[in-house]
Each structure stands twice: as C-alpha cells, then as structure tokens.
Amino acid sequence: MAYRGVLKDIRAAINMKRPDRLPTFICSEEMDVRVCGSRYDRYNSNAKEMARVQIETIERFDYDWAWLQVDDCLEFETLGVGVKGQGDILPATCDYLPANESSLATLNSLGYRVEGRMGILLDAISAVKSHFGNTVCVTGRTAAPFSSVALTFGLNETMLLPITQPDFLRDALEFFVEYQARFGLDQLQAGADAIWLGDCNASGHLISPDTYREFALEPAKRVSDAYKEAGGITIYHASEELPAMMDLMAGAGFSILSVGPGIAIETAREIAGNRVCLSGNVDPIRILMNGTPDDVAREVERIARTVSCHGGHVMNSGEMVPRDTPEENVRAFMETSRKISREMVRENPE
C-alpha cells in the first residue's frame, strides 16, 4: 500500500541513485475510471468524482502516484478554444483561435485566471493530498508551451508557424510560459508533489530536432524550472522515441524524462547517460492491454534488471493505458515491480 518513503525514493531516483523501493507508476487514468464504475465525462468535470476514482484505484492497485492528467483541454476552454467529447470519449480541442496578433492580444488581455475545470482539478488535487498525505506522489498536469500553442491555434497551423510566422510563435510561446507556469504553481500550492508536463506536439513525430531546439526546448525548460524552484517535480512527456530528440530532452534539466514506448529503455538510458532520471516505458498496448500477465511480468522484470537496478529510473508505462486493459495485467505490473525491487535490495544492498 501507499508508504511514507515514496517521495524520498522518487528524489533518490531523480538524483540518479537507486531508491530503497522502486517507485512504480502507471498511466492508467482512463482504465481507472472504468474500473471504478464511473464515466469519463463525469470524472473530468467533478472534483469529488475525480478524487474518488484516484483514491479507490490507488488503494486497489497500490500505485505510488495519483496521476491527475485528466485531459489536454481543460485550461484551453477558458481561452475560448472549442472542446468536444462525451461519455467515455476523452475531450479534444477543436474550433481553434485564428493564429494572428488579434487573438494573441485577446489572450494577453485575458491573462491567467482559474476558471471552469481548472478549479475542479485544483480541488481534486487537494482532496487526494488530504487523503494520502505524503504516502503517494500526487501529480498534476500542464501542457508545455509549444504544445499549448498547438492546442490553441491548431496543430496544422502551428506546424507552419516556425516558417510563416516565427515572431508570432515566439510571442505565443512567451504567453504560455507564464500561463502554464502559474497553472502548475497553483497545483503545487493545492497539494501536488509533481507536474506532468505534456509536450507530445513537440515530439520527433512532428517536428525536427532543429525546430525543437529553436522553439520548444527553452520555453519548456523555463516552465519546468519554475516548478522546481517551488519545490515541485517536473515529469516531462513527449512520448519521444527519436534518439536526437531524446538527447536534447535529457539535457534540459527536467526532474524526470518520460520515455515513450517506441524506443528501448536501454537505448534511452544510453543516450541520457546520468543526466536525467527516466520514467517508463512498458508498452501500454502490446504488453499491458494485449499481453498476458506473464508477458507483463517478463517485461517489467527485464526493465527493472537492466535499467532500474542502476538507479535513476521509475517504473511506468510508456503512454496512457487503454480503457479496456485487463485488471490482472495491471496487478502483474505492480506486483512484479514490487517483487523485483525487494530482490534487488537483497541481492545488492547499498
């Protein structure tokens, strides 16, 4: 069950040491909603329901974190971006703002404010923290600046901005550095220990290393630094698998770099060296949803014995676990990580 040393163990991993007990996370929010008999549109719009699902599944599966990722839309609704989604279909942004100076002037005039589901997230974080105290890592979420631009002005338009409107892009990124820094700081104030800083729209799937270096890297680093200066942990996630991009991200100063399922975790460790703690990266579809409990156990043990045992690693899935993932596979994930962690301590006490 939840334990008081979890934050100490996470900090040890961040410092590239081997923790006393391997912190074990899983990006299971969508599945957790199903397991608890809820529906996603209820979960993401009601603080009590959000907290209930988090608390019940942590106690049921023994997660070391509460992952309140919720969805990618909640802070953009307040900026006038359209959002669609119903039932168990996760919301997605639509009806984007025009990528022009007039839109940016409107955003600057509105500034940062907590409205709508942003406040619901803050209340849920407070409730989960109140329930567990420091026995789980309560993790909130924000979008990194480059991804924030894409979620505000649209992905297609944003991919063209480095060429068509580079100055506008830089001004928009500057707005979101302040906006997302403040939103994350509010979550830390509400009780979060860590912030999941999502940046999948700035991954090597979509932009080149040169574009990432010129436009996305420094804004994300500035937001992360703001969280770290406030005592928070930043978990940066772009579901990255391109070695050149992984190299850039590893040197950015994030607390933890989440590794996507498309690259071997051993390769990611070789690229990152001792520059950053890694999170990941069990495949959520091939292994966790479509595999057997034995498949899950073998993969978790492989990662633990080749990477975790050297320190600087937290066990996790590489991406969101699908809604219909079998519960027995999640139990195998958690139980195997616990078992191997105990064995590593016995075999190589420090």
C-alpha positions as CSV (number, residue, x, y, z in Angstrom):
1,M,0.0,0.0,0.0
2,A,0.9,3.7,0.0
3,Y,4.1,4.3,2.1
4,R,5.8,7.3,3.6
5,G,9.1,6.9,1.9
6,V,7.7,7.3,-1.6
7,L,8.8,10.9,-2.1
8,K,12.2,10.2,-0.7
9,D,12.6,7.3,-3.1
10,I,11.5,9.4,-6.1
11,R,14.0,12.1,-5.1
12,A,16.7,9.4,-4.9
13,A,15.9,8.3,-8.4
14,I,16.0,12.0,-9.6
15,N,19.4,12.2,-8.1
16,M,20.4,9.2,-10.2
17,K,20.6,6.9,-7.2
18,R,18.8,3.6,-6.6
19,P,15.9,4.1,-4.3
20,D,15.2,1.8,-1.3
21,R,12.0,0.8,-3.1
22,L,11.5,1.3,-6.9
23,P,8.8,4.0,-7.4
24,T,6.1,2.4,-9.6
25,F,3.7,4.4,-11.6
26,I,1.3,3.6,-14.4
27,C,-0.6,5.9,-16.8
28,S,-3.9,4.2,-16.1
29,E,-6.4,7.1,-15.6
30,E,-8.7,6.1,-18.4
31,M,-8.8,2.4,-17.2
32,D,-9.2,3.5,-13.6
33,V,-12.4,5.4,-14.5
34,R,-13.9,2.2,-15.9
35,V,-12.7,0.1,-13.0
36,C,-14.4,2.4,-10.6
37,G,-17.7,2.3,-12.4
38,S,-17.6,5.9,-13.5
39,R,-17.7,7.6,-16.9
40,Y,-15.1,9.9,-18.2
41,D,-17.3,12.9,-18.7
42,R,-18.3,12.7,-15.0
43,Y,-14.8,12.1,-13.9
44,N,-13.2,15.1,-15.7
45,S,-15.9,17.5,-14.6
46,N,-16.4,16.8,-10.9
47,A,-13.8,17.1,-8.2
48,K,-15.3,14.7,-5.8
49,E,-15.6,12.0,-8.6
50,M,-12.0,12.7,-9.7
51,A,-10.7,12.3,-6.2
52,R,-12.9,9.2,-5.5
53,V,-11.5,7.4,-8.6
54,Q,-7.9,8.3,-7.7
55,I,-8.3,7.2,-4.1
56,E,-10.1,3.9,-4.9
57,T,-7.7,2.8,-7.6
58,I,-4.6,3.7,-5.6
59,E,-5.9,1.6,-2.7
60,R,-6.9,-1.2,-5.1
61,F,-3.8,-1.5,-7.2
62,D,-1.1,0.0,-4.9
63,Y,0.1,2.8,-7.3
64,D,2.8,5.1,-6.0
65,W,1.2,8.1,-7.6
66,A,-2.1,9.8,-8.2
67,W,-1.9,10.8,-11.9
68,L,-4.5,13.6,-12.4
69,Q,-3.7,14.1,-16.1
70,V,-7.5,14.4,-16.8
71,D,-7.3,15.6,-20.4
72,D,-5.5,18.1,-22.7
73,C,-8.3,20.6,-22.9
74,L,-9.3,22.0,-19.5
75,E,-7.1,25.1,-19.4
76,F,-7.8,25.9,-23.1
77,E,-11.6,26.0,-22.6
78,T,-11.1,29.2,-20.6
79,L,-9.2,30.8,-23.6
80,G,-12.1,30.3,-26.0
81,V,-10.9,27.1,-27.7
82,G,-13.7,24.6,-28.6
83,V,-13.8,21.2,-26.9
84,K,-15.6,18.1,-28.0
85,G,-16.1,14.8,-26.1
86,Q,-18.8,12.9,-24.4
87,G,-19.3,9.7,-22.3
88,D,-16.1,7.8,-22.2
89,I,-14.6,9.6,-25.2
90,L,-11.9,11.9,-23.9
91,P,-12.3,15.6,-24.8
92,A,-10.3,17.0,-27.7
93,T,-9.7,20.6,-28.8
94,C,-11.4,22.0,-31.9
95,D,-12.6,25.3,-33.3
96,Y,-9.2,26.8,-32.7
97,L,-8.4,30.5,-32.4
98,P,-7.0,32.3,-35.5
99,A,-3.2,32.4,-35.4
100,N,-2.9,36.2,-35.6
101,E,-2.0,39.2,-33.5
102,S,-5.6,40.0,-32.6
103,S,-6.0,36.6,-31.0
104,L,-2.8,36.9,-29.1
105,A,-3.8,40.4,-27.9
106,T,-7.1,38.9,-26.6
107,L,-5.2,36.2,-24.7
108,N,-2.8,38.8,-23.2
109,S,-5.8,40.9,-22.1
110,L,-7.5,37.9,-20.5
111,G,-4.3,36.8,-18.8
112,Y,-4.2,33.9,-16.4
113,R,-7.2,33.0,-14.3
114,V,-8.6,29.9,-12.8
115,E,-11.9,29.1,-14.3
116,G,-14.1,26.1,-15.0
117,R,-12.4,22.7,-14.9
118,M,-9.1,24.2,-13.9
119,G,-10.6,24.9,-10.4
120,I,-12.1,21.3,-10.4
121,L,-8.6,19.9,-10.9
122,L,-7.2,22.0,-8.1
123,D,-10.0,20.8,-5.7
124,A,-9.4,17.2,-6.7
125,I,-5.6,17.5,-6.0
126,S,-6.4,19.0,-2.6
127,A,-8.8,16.1,-1.8
128,V,-6.3,13.4,-2.8
129,K,-3.5,15.1,-1.0
130,S,-5.6,15.4,2.1
131,H,-6.4,11.7,2.0
132,F,-2.9,10.3,1.3
133,G,-0.6,13.0,2.7
134,N,2.9,12.2,1.6
135,T,2.3,8.5,1.0
136,V,1.8,8.9,-2.7
137,C,3.2,11.3,-5.3
138,V,0.2,13.5,-6.2
139,T,0.8,14.5,-9.8
140,G,-1.0,17.3,-11.6
141,R,-0.7,18.3,-15.2
142,T,0.0,21.1,-17.6
143,A,0.8,21.4,-21.3
144,A,4.3,22.7,-22.3
145,P,4.3,25.9,-24.2
146,F,4.8,24.5,-27.7
147,S,2.0,22.0,-27.3
148,S,-0.1,24.8,-25.7
149,V,0.2,26.8,-28.9
150,A,-0.9,23.8,-30.9
151,L,-3.9,23.2,-28.7
152,T,-4.9,26.9,-29.0
153,F,-4.3,27.6,-32.7
154,G,-4.5,24.1,-34.1
155,L,-1.8,21.5,-34.9
156,N,-1.7,22.1,-38.7
157,E,-1.3,25.8,-38.3
158,T,1.3,25.5,-35.6
159,M,3.5,23.2,-37.7
160,L,3.7,26.1,-40.2
161,L,4.4,28.9,-37.7
162,P,8.2,28.3,-37.5
163,I,8.3,29.2,-41.2
164,T,5.4,31.5,-41.8
165,Q,5.2,33.5,-38.5
166,P,8.3,32.8,-36.3
167,D,7.9,36.0,-34.4
168,F,4.3,35.4,-33.7
169,L,5.2,31.9,-32.5
170,R,7.8,33.2,-30.1
171,D,5.3,35.7,-28.7
172,A,2.7,33.0,-28.2
173,L,5.2,30.7,-26.5
174,E,6.1,33.6,-24.2
175,F,2.4,33.9,-23.2
176,F,2.2,30.2,-22.4
177,V,5.4,30.1,-20.4
178,E,3.8,32.4,-17.9
179,Y,0.3,30.9,-18.2
180,Q,1.4,27.3,-17.7
181,A,4.0,28.2,-15.0
182,R,1.2,29.8,-13.0
183,F,-1.2,27.0,-13.5
184,G,1.4,24.4,-12.4
185,L,2.3,26.5,-9.4
186,D,-1.3,26.7,-8.4
187,Q,-1.5,22.9,-8.5
188,L,1.6,22.6,-6.3
189,Q,0.0,25.1,-3.9
190,A,-3.1,22.9,-3.9
191,G,-1.0,19.9,-2.8
192,A,0.6,18.4,-5.9
193,D,4.1,17.0,-5.5
194,A,4.8,16.8,-9.2
195,I,3.6,18.2,-12.5
196,W,3.2,16.1,-15.6
197,L,4.4,18.5,-18.3
198,G,3.0,17.2,-21.6
199,D,4.6,18.1,-24.9
200,C,3.6,15.4,-27.4
201,N,3.0,18.1,-30.1
202,A,6.7,18.9,-29.8
203,S,8.0,15.4,-30.3
204,G,10.1,14.0,-33.1
205,H,6.9,12.5,-34.5
206,L,6.0,16.1,-35.6
207,I,9.0,18.5,-35.6
208,S,12.7,18.2,-36.3
209,P,15.4,18.5,-33.6
210,D,16.4,21.9,-35.0
211,T,12.8,23.2,-34.7
212,Y,12.6,21.7,-31.2
213,R,15.9,23.4,-30.2
214,E,14.9,26.7,-31.6
215,F,11.3,27.0,-30.4
216,A,10.2,24.3,-27.9
217,L,13.1,23.4,-25.6
218,E,13.8,26.7,-23.8
219,P,10.1,27.5,-23.1
220,A,9.5,24.0,-21.7
221,K,12.7,24.4,-19.6
222,R,11.6,27.7,-18.2
223,V,8.2,26.3,-17.1
224,S,9.9,23.2,-15.5
225,D,12.4,25.5,-13.7
226,A,9.5,27.4,-12.2
227,Y,8.0,24.2,-10.8
228,K,11.4,23.0,-9.5
229,E,12.1,26.3,-7.8
230,A,8.8,26.0,-5.9
231,G,9.9,22.5,-4.7
232,G,7.9,20.5,-7.3
233,I,9.0,17.7,-9.5
234,T,8.6,18.0,-13.3
235,I,7.9,14.9,-15.3
236,Y,8.3,15.8,-19.0
237,H,6.5,13.7,-21.5
238,A,6.6,13.9,-25.3
239,S,6.3,10.2,-25.9
240,E,9.7,10.5,-27.5
241,E,11.5,7.8,-29.5
242,L,13.9,9.7,-31.7
243,P,17.5,9.5,-30.3
244,A,18.4,13.0,-31.4
245,M,15.4,14.4,-29.6
246,M,15.9,12.3,-26.6
247,D,19.4,13.7,-26.3
248,L,18.1,17.3,-26.3
249,M,15.4,16.5,-23.7
250,A,17.8,14.7,-21.5
251,G,19.9,17.8,-21.1
252,A,17.1,20.2,-20.4
253,G,17.1,19.9,-16.7
254,F,13.7,18.2,-16.2
255,S,13.4,16.2,-13.0
256,I,12.2,13.1,-14.8
257,L,12.0,12.3,-18.6
258,S,9.2,10.1,-19.5
259,V,10.2,7.7,-22.3
260,G,7.6,6.7,-25.0
261,P,7.1,3.0,-25.9
262,G,8.7,3.4,-29.3
263,I,12.3,3.2,-28.1
264,A,14.1,0.6,-26.0
265,I,14.5,1.9,-22.4
266,E,18.1,0.6,-22.5
267,T,18.7,2.8,-25.6
268,A,17.1,5.8,-23.9
269,R,19.4,5.2,-20.9
270,E,22.5,5.0,-23.1
271,I,21.5,8.3,-24.7
272,A,20.6,10.1,-21.5
273,G,23.5,8.8,-19.5
274,N,23.4,10.2,-16.0
275,R,21.9,13.5,-17.0
276,V,18.2,12.7,-16.1
277,C,16.0,10.2,-14.3
278,L,13.9,8.2,-16.8
279,S,10.3,7.0,-16.5
280,G,8.9,4.1,-18.4
281,N,8.4,2.5,-20.7
282,V,6.3,-0.6,-20.7
283,D,4.2,-0.7,-23.9
284,P,0.6,0.1,-23.0
285,I,-1.0,-1.7,-25.9
286,R,1.3,-4.6,-27.0
287,I,2.1,-5.6,-23.4
288,L,-0.4,-4.2,-21.0
289,M,-3.6,-4.4,-23.0
290,N,-2.9,-7.3,-25.4
291,G,-0.4,-9.3,-23.4
292,T,-0.8,-11.9,-20.7
293,P,0.1,-11.4,-17.0
294,D,3.2,-13.4,-17.7
295,D,4.1,-11.1,-20.6
296,V,3.7,-8.1,-18.4
297,A,5.8,-9.7,-15.6
298,R,8.6,-10.6,-18.0
299,E,8.8,-7.0,-19.4
300,V,8.7,-5.3,-16.0
301,E,11.4,-7.7,-14.8
302,R,13.6,-7.0,-17.8
303,I,13.4,-3.3,-17.4
304,A,14.0,-3.5,-13.7
305,R,17.1,-5.7,-14.0
306,T,18.6,-3.8,-16.9
307,V,17.8,-0.2,-16.0
308,S,16.1,0.3,-12.7
309,C,18.8,-1.6,-10.8
310,H,21.4,1.0,-11.7
311,G,19.3,3.9,-10.3
312,G,17.9,7.0,-12.0
313,H,14.7,5.2,-13.1
314,V,11.0,5.0,-12.0
315,M,8.8,2.2,-13.4
316,N,5.9,3.3,-15.6
317,S,4.0,2.6,-18.8
318,G,5.3,4.5,-21.8
319,E,1.9,6.1,-22.5
320,M,-1.8,6.0,-21.4
321,V,-3.0,2.6,-20.7
322,P,-6.2,1.9,-22.8
323,R,-9.5,1.8,-21.1
324,D,-10.1,-1.9,-21.6
325,T,-6.7,-3.1,-20.2
326,P,-7.3,-6.2,-18.1
327,E,-7.1,-5.6,-14.4
328,E,-4.9,-8.8,-13.9
329,N,-2.3,-7.2,-16.2
330,V,-2.1,-4.1,-14.1
331,R,-1.8,-6.3,-10.9
332,A,1.0,-8.2,-12.6
333,F,2.7,-4.9,-13.4
334,M,2.6,-3.6,-9.9
335,E,3.3,-6.9,-8.1
336,T,6.3,-7.8,-10.3
337,S,7.8,-4.3,-9.8
338,R,7.5,-4.8,-6.0
339,K,8.9,-8.3,-6.1
340,I,11.9,-7.4,-8.2
341,S,12.6,-4.3,-6.2
342,R,12.7,-6.4,-3.0
343,E,15.0,-8.9,-4.7
344,M,17.4,-6.2,-5.9
345,V,17.8,-4.8,-2.4
346,R,18.6,-8.3,-1.1
347,E,21.0,-9.1,-3.9
348,N,22.8,-5.7,-3.9
349,P,22.3,-3.9,-0.6
350,E,23.8,-0.4,-0.5
